[in-house]
Amino acid sequence: QCQTQGLVEFMRREFAEVAVLARAHHEDQVGPLLELSPHFVQIDHTANLTVLVPLIHERGARVVVKTLSHETDVPVMWRKLCDAGVDILLTDKPREVLAASHTGGNR
């Protein structure tokens, strides 16, 4: 996981064969990070998903969102993120996520 644009640039230049996850701490960082062609872009669950998810996908990257807190690692959040097209959820509850996805979730 690359926390800065400079680290993304370095990794893409020096280790082109390594998949790079770029962390966007703010929504305005997504565009500049996409210029560096990361394989994955991590955004916050509070980001404008309806804009950022399609933008990231259009540039050929996958969207990662972390739900590793008591307040966010819950079925309603998982459903919101999945409905938005998020590709990867970082969760402490993988069994619960899978069970919710098989039952239609708790909307």
Secondary structure by P-SEA (a helix, b strand, c coil): ccccaaaaaaaaaccccbbbbbbcccccaaaaaaaacccbbbbcccccccccaaaaaaacbbbbbbccccccccaaaaaaaaaacccccccccaaaaaaaaaacccc
